Amino acid sequence: MLTRIRPLLLPVGLVVLALTIFNLRISREMVDFEVYRTAGSRAVAAQPLYQVSDGHYTFKYLPTFAVAMAPMAVLGHDAARVTWFALSCAFLVILLRWSAVILPARRWSIRTLIIVALVLLAKFYAHELTLGQSNLLLAVLLMAGLGALQIDSPKLAAVCVGLAIFVKPYALILLPWLVMSHGVVVGVIGVVTILIGLLLPVVLYGWAGNLEQLAGWWHIVSSSTAPNLIGADNISLAAMWAKWIGPGPLAAGLAVATILLLLAVAAAVWMQRRGLDEPDYLEFSLLLLLIPLISPQGWDYVLVLATPAVMLIADRWRELRTPWRWASGTALVLMGFSLFDLMGRAAYGRFMALSLITVCAIVIAATLAQIRLRRLA
């Protein structure tokens, strides 16, 4: 009897733990989810999505995402929160499992890689769940695309990336990579998916209304970027330079130069793919890691997207040269254990003001490039 129920003990325990945490803390939080739910209710009523009166909690996503959140608006307040939290927990489990399972030529066991990712990225997973954010959904859609590539279905991968763009537009960074790696047809399918998605709100708003919502989205995103650059949790390159030398044209120029440098590194990594059996995982992981760095509104919890990168580095860590083992290990530990409760108010504030998480992410990106240079993935 015990043998039969033993496999169920861990998932049941996790469910109980998740429900306990939700009841004790998260049920009173989830402020970002309330933004989604409000947008969903406005979409159902064909009301304007982007209202300045919402202040800091203005909806900043494409209209299609608001339409997708309409079912949450129909549910009652408590039911919607429980449902979204349960879905987010499921997305986290799927992200961890898929990131480990599809890692090519895996050295470590799936369980070990999942534990490593949980330990090093727990801060970001917890922040994501507490806010009720949608980055775990984004990560699952993108990892589904990577999985599709591994079963030789690049067209399906393009659809997954296209859908992910409506969760967070910066997933667009993967579309040029898909075209370069798997052909123009794949890119066309991705573009068609995006166009269909952009037209979806026409059902509720009509042609003119949909165009108004798209214009409102662009205005709210472009006008809200600058004030957010000096936010403590903003880990983008734009925020890093703004914190270091102050906001302004020089900081913006240095941010653009750094972004171009990192994209050049990604291109160099791609150019070294010849002769490797499964090069997609590393390149995909690198691009996911770059998303919160490139986006001007890249908050620290978006580093949930670093899950496959962290697993890949952990899996190949013993095969790196000693300097890279020290550099990557230090970066991962600093990034993962930069906790307010652990460091204290003053030290944590200084750590975030110096954008050291951004620096750690850059070191991790460089380590991925080193792994490719050594032909380890």
For each residue, the residues with C-beta under 8 A, 3 or more apart:
1: 4 5
2: 5 6
3: 6
4: 1 7
5: 1 2 8 9
6: 2 3 9
7: 4 10
8: 5 11 12
9: 5 6 12 13
10: 7 13 14
11: 8 14 15
12: 8 9 15 16
13: 9 10 16 17
14: 10 11 17 18 93
15: 11 12 18 19
16: 12 13 19 20
17: 13 14 20 21
18: 14 15 21 22 85 86 89
19: 15 16 22 23
20: 16 17 23 24
21: 17 18 24 25 26
22: 18 19 25 26 27 82 85
23: 19 20 27
24: 20 21
25: 21 22 28 29 130
26: 21 22 29 30 85 129 130 132
27: 22 23 30 78 81 82 85
28: 25
29: 25 26 130 131 132
30: 26 27 33 34 81 84 85 130 131 132
31: 34 35 57 131 132
32: 35 36 57 131 132 133 134
33: 30 36 37 72 80 81 84 131 132 133
34: 30 31 37 38 57 132
35: 31 32 38 39 54 57 58 59
36: 32 33 39 40 59 61 65 66 69 72 84 132 134
37: 33 34 40 41 69 72 73 80
38: 34 35 41 42 54 59 73
39: 35 36 42 43 49 59 61 65 66 69
40: 36 37 43 44 66 67 68 69 70 71 72 73
41: 37 38 44 45 70 73
42: 38 39 45 46 47 48 49 66
43: 39 40 46 47 49 63 66 67 69 70 73 201 204
44: 40 41 70 73 74 204
45: 41 42
46: 42 43 204 205 209
47: 42 43
48: 42 51 212 213 216
49: 39 42 43 59 63 66 213 216 217
50: 58 59 213 216 217 219 220
51: 48 54 58
52: 55 58 220
53:
54: 35 38 51 57 58 59
55: 52 58
56:
57: 31 32 34 35 54
58: 35 50 51 52 54 55 220 224
59: 35 36 38 39 49 50 54 66 220
60: 217 220 221 224 297
61: 36 39 65 66 166 167 168 169 217
62: 65 66 165 166 169 197 198 214 217
63: 43 49 66 67 200 201 205 210 213 214 217
64: 67 68 166 197 198 200 201
65: 36 39 61 62 68 69 134 166 167
66: 36 39 40 42 43 49 59 61 62 63 69 70 201
67: 40 43 63 64 70 200 201 203 204
68: 40 64 65 166
69: 36 37 39 40 43 65 66 72 73
70: 40 41 43 44 66 67 73 74
71: 40 74 75
72: 33 36 37 40 69 75 80 83 84
73: 37 38 40 41 43 44 69 70 80
74: 44 70 71
75: 71 72 79 80 83
76: 79 80
77: 80 81
78: 27 81 82
79: 75 76 82 83
80: 33 37 72 73 75 76 77 83 84
81: 27 30 33 77 78 84 85 132
82: 22 27 78 79 85 86
83: 72 75 79 80 86 87
84: 30 33 36 72 80 81 87 88 132
85: 18 22 26 27 30 81 82 88 89 129 132
86: 18 82 83 89 90
87: 83 84 90 91 137
88: 84 85 91 92 128 129 132 133 136 137
89: 18 85 86 92 93 129
90: 86 87 93 94
91: 87 88 94 95 136 137 139 140
92: 88 89 95 96 125 129 136 304
93: 14 89 90 96 97
94: 90 91 97 98 140 143
95: 91 92 98 99 136 139 140 143 304 307
96: 92 93 99 100 114 117 118 307
97: 93 94 100 101 110 114
98: 94 95 101 102 140 143 144 146 147
99: 95 96 102 103 113 117 143 307 308 311
100: 96 97 103 106 110 113 114 117 311
101: 97 98 110
102: 98 99 143 146 147 150 281
103: 99 100 106 113 281 308 311 312 315
104: 277 278 281 377
105: 277 278 377
106: 100 103 109 110 113 315
107: 315 316 318
108: 112 113 116 314 315
109: 106 112 113
110: 97 100 101 106 113 114
111: 114 115
112: 108 109 115 116
113: 99 100 103 106 108 109 110 116 117 311 314 315
114: 96 97 100 110 111 117 118
115: 111 112 118 119
116: 108 112 113 119 120 310 311 314
117: 96 99 100 113 114 120 121 307 310 311 314
118: 96 114 115 121 122 125
119: 115 116 122 336
120: 116 117 310 332 333 335 336
121: 117 118 124 125 303 304 306 307 310 336
122: 118 119 125 126 336
123: 126 127 300 336 337 338 339
124: 121 127 128 300 301 302 303 304 306
125: 92 118 121 122 128 129 136 304
126: 122 123 129 130
127: 123 124 130 131 133 300 301
128: 88 124 125 131 133 135 136 301 304
129: 26 85 88 89 92 125 126 132 133
130: 25 26 29 30 126 127
131: 29 30 31 32 33 127 128 301
132: 26 29 30 31 32 33 34 36 81 84 85 88 129
133: 32 33 88 127 128 129 136 301
134: 32 36 65 137 138 167 168
135: 128 138 139 168 301 302 304 305
136: 88 91 92 95 125 128 133 139 140 304
137: 87 88 91 134 140 141 167
138: 134 135 141 142 164 167 168 171 305
139: 91 95 135 136 142 143 288 304 305 307
140: 91 94 95 98 136 137 143 144
141: 137 138 144 145 160 161 163 164 167 171
142: 138 139 145 146 160 161 164 171 174 284 288 305
143: 94 95 98 99 102 139 140 146 147 308
144: 98 140 141 147 148 160
145: 141 142 148 149 156 157 158 159 160 161 164 174
146: 98 102 142 143 149 150 157 280 281 284 308
147: 98 102 143 144 150 151
148: 144 145 151 153 154 156 157 160
149: 145 146 152 153 154 157 182 280 284
150: 102 146 147 278 280 281
151: 147 148
152: 149
153: 148 149 156 157
154: 148 149 157 158 178 182 183 186
155: 158 159 185 186 189
156: 145 148 153 159 160
157: 145 146 148 149 153 154 160 161 178 182 186
158: 145 154 155 161 162 175 178 186 187 189 190 193
159: 145 155 156 162 163 189 190 193
160: 141 142 144 145 148 156 157 163 164
161: 141 142 145 157 158 164 165 171 174 175 178 190 193
162: 158 159 165 175 189 190 191 192 193 194 197
163: 141 159 160 166 167 193 197
164: 138 141 142 145 160 161 167 168 171 174
165: 62 161 162 168 169 171 172 175 194 197
166: 61 62 64 65 68 163 169 197
167: 61 65 134 137 138 141 163 164 171
168: 61 134 135 138 164 165 171 291
169: 61 62 165 166 172
170: 173 291 294 295
171: 138 141 142 161 164 165 167 168 174 291
172: 165 169 175
173: 170 176 177 287 290 291 294
174: 142 145 161 164 171 177 178 284 287
175: 158 161 162 165 172 178 179 187 190 191
176: 173 179 180 187
177: 173 174 180 181 266 270 283 284 287
178: 154 157 158 161 174 175 181 182 186 187 190
179: 175 176 182 183 184 186 187
180: 176 177 270
181: 177 178 270 273 280 283
182: 149 154 157 178 179 186
183: 154 179 186 187
184: 179 187 188
185: 155 188 189
186: 154 155 157 158 178 179 182 183 189 190
187: 158 175 176 178 179 183 184 190 191
188: 184 185 191 192
189: 155 158 159 162 185 186 192 193
190: 158 159 161 162 175 178 186 187 193 194
191: 162 175 187 188 194 195
192: 162 188 189 195 196
193: 158 159 161 162 163 189 190 196 197
194: 162 165 190 191 197 198
195: 191 192 198 199
196: 192 193 199 200
197: 62 64 162 163 165 166 193 194 200
198: 62 64 194 195 201 210 214
199: 195 196 202 210
200: 63 64 67 196 197 203
201: 43 63 64 66 67 198 204 205 209 210 213
202: 199 205 206 207 209 210
203: 67 200
204: 43 44 46 67 201 209
205: 46 63 201 202 208 209 210 212 213
206: 202 209 210
207: 202 210 211
208: 205 211 212
209: 46 201 202 204 205 206 212 213
210: 63 198 199 201 202 205 206 207 213 214
211: 207 208 214 215
212: 48 205 208 209 215 216
213: 48 49 50 63 201 205 209 210 216 217
214: 62 63 198 210 211 217 218
215: 211 212 218 219
216: 48 49 50 212 213 219 220
217: 49 50 60 61 62 63 213 214 220 221
218: 214 215 221 222
219: 50 215 216 222 223
220: 50 52 58 59 60 216 217 223 224
221: 60 217 218 224 225
222: 218 219 225
223: 219 220 226
224: 58 60 220 221 227 228 297
225: 221 222 228 229 238 296 297
226: 223 229 247
227: 224
228: 224 225 231 234 239 296 297
229: 225 226 234 236 238 239 242 243 247 296
230: 234 239 242 243 247
231: 228 234 239 299
232: 349 352 353
233: 299 300 301 352
234: 228 229 230 231 239 297 298 299 300
235: 239 240 292 293 298 299 300 302 303 355 357 358 361
236: 229 239 240 255 292 293 294 295 296 297 298 358
237: 240 241 255 258 259 262 293 294 358
238: 225 229 241 242 251 252 255 296
239: 228 229 230 231 234 235 236 242 243 296 298 355 358
240: 235 236 237 243 244 255 258 355 358 359
241: 237 238 244 245 251 252 254 255 258
242: 229 230 238 239 245 246 247 248 251 255
243: 229 230 239 240 353 354 355
244: 240 241 251 354 355
245: 241 242 248 250 251 254
246: 242 251
247: 226 229 230 242 251
248: 242 245 251 252
249: 252 253
250: 245 253 254
251: 238 241 242 244 245 246 247 248 254 255
252: 238 241 248 249 255 256
253: 249 250 256 257
254: 241 245 250 251 257 258
255: 236 237 238 240 241 242 251 252 258 259
256: 252 253 259 260
257: 253 254 260 261
258: 237 240 241 254 255 261 262
259: 237 255 256 262 263 293 294
260: 256 257 263 264
261: 257 258 264 265
262: 237 258 259 265 266 290 293 294 362 365
263: 259 260 266 267 290
264: 260 261 267 268
265: 261 262 268 269 365 366 369
266: 177 262 263 269 270 283 286 287 290
267: 263 264 270 271
268: 264 265 271 272 369
269: 265 266 272 273 282 283 286 368 369 372
270: 177 180 181 266 267 273 283
271: 267 268 274
272: 268 269 372 373
273: 181 269 270 276 279 283 372
274: 271
275: 375
276: 273 279 375 377
277: 104 105
278: 104 105 150 281
279: 273 276 282 283 372 377
280: 146 149 150 181 283 284
281: 102 103 104 146 150 278 284 285 308 312 377
282: 269 279 285 286 312 368 371 372 377
283: 177 181 266 269 270 273 279 280 286 287
284: 142 146 149 174 177 280 281 287 288 308
285: 281 282 288 289 308 309 312 368
286: 266 269 282 283 289 290 309 365 368 369
287: 173 174 177 266 283 284 290 291
288: 139 142 284 285 291 305 306 308 309
289: 285 286 292 293 303 305 306 309 361 364 365 368
290: 173 262 263 266 286 287 293 294 365
291: 168 170 171 173 287 288 294 295 298 302 305
292: 235 236 289 295 298 299 300 302 303 305 361
293: 235 236 237 259 262 289 290 298 358 361 362 365
294: 170 173 236 237 259 262 290 291 298
295: 170 236 291 292 298 302
296: 225 228 229 236 238 239
297: 60 224 225 228 234 236
298: 234 235 236 239 291 292 293 294 295 302
299: 231 233 234 235 292 302
300: 123 124 127 233 234 235 292 303 357
301: 124 127 128 131 133 135 233 304
302: 124 135 235 291 292 295 298 299 305
303: 121 124 235 289 292 300 306 335 357 361
304: 92 95 121 124 125 128 135 136 139 301 307
305: 135 138 139 142 288 289 291 292 302
306: 121 124 288 289 303 309 310 361 364
307: 95 96 99 117 121 139 304 310 311
308: 99 103 143 146 281 284 285 288 311 312
309: 285 286 288 289 306 312 313 364 365 368
310: 116 117 120 121 306 307 313 314 332 364
311: 99 100 103 113 116 117 307 308 314 315
312: 103 281 282 285 308 309 315 316 368 371 377
313: 309 310 316 317 328 332 364 367 368 371
314: 108 113 116 117 310 311 317
315: 103 106 107 108 113 311 312
316: 107 312 313 319 320 371 376 377
317: 313 314 320 325 328 329
318: 107 325
319: 316 374 376
320: 316 317 324 325 328 367 370 371 374 376
321: 324 325
322: 325 326
323: 326 327
324: 320 321 327 328 367 370
325: 317 318 320 321 322 328 329
326: 322 323 329 330
327: 323 324 330 331 363 366 367
328: 313 317 320 324 325 331 332 363 364 367
329: 317 325 326 332 333
330: 326 327 333 334 363
331: 327 328 334 335 359 360 361 363 364 367
332: 120 310 313 328 329 335 336 360 364
333: 120 329 330 336 337
334: 330 331 337 338 356 357 360
335: 120 303 331 332 338 357 360 361 364
336: 119 120 121 122 123 332 333
337: 123 333 334 342
338: 123 334 335 342 343 348 351 352 356 357
339: 123 342 343 348
340: 343 344 345 348
341:
342: 337 338 339
343: 338 339 340 347 348 351
344: 340 347 348
345: 340 348 349
346: 349 350
347: 343 344 350 351
348: 338 339 340 343 344 345 351 352
349: 232 345 346 352 353
350: 346 347 353 354
351: 338 343 347 348 354 356 357
352: 232 233 338 348 349 355 356 357
353: 232 243 349 350
354: 243 244 350 351 359
355: 235 239 240 243 244 352 358 359
356: 334 338 351 352 359 360
357: 235 300 303 334 335 338 351 352 360 361
358: 235 236 237 239 240 293 355 361 362
359: 240 331 354 355 356 362 363
360: 331 332 334 335 356 357 363 364
361: 235 289 292 293 303 306 331 335 357 358 364 365
362: 262 293 358 359 365 366
363: 327 328 330 331 359 360 366 367
364: 289 306 309 310 313 328 331 332 335 360 361 367 368
365: 262 265 286 289 290 293 309 361 362 368 369
366: 265 327 362 363 369 370
367: 313 320 324 327 328 331 363 364 370 371
368: 269 282 285 286 289 309 312 313 364 365 371 372
369: 265 268 269 286 365 366 372 373
370: 320 324 366 367 373 374
371: 282 312 313 316 320 367 368 374 376 377
372: 269 272 273 279 282 368 369 375 376 377
373: 272 369 370
374: 319 320 370 371
375: 275 276 372
376: 316 319 320 371 372
377: 104 105 276 279 281 282 312 316 371 372
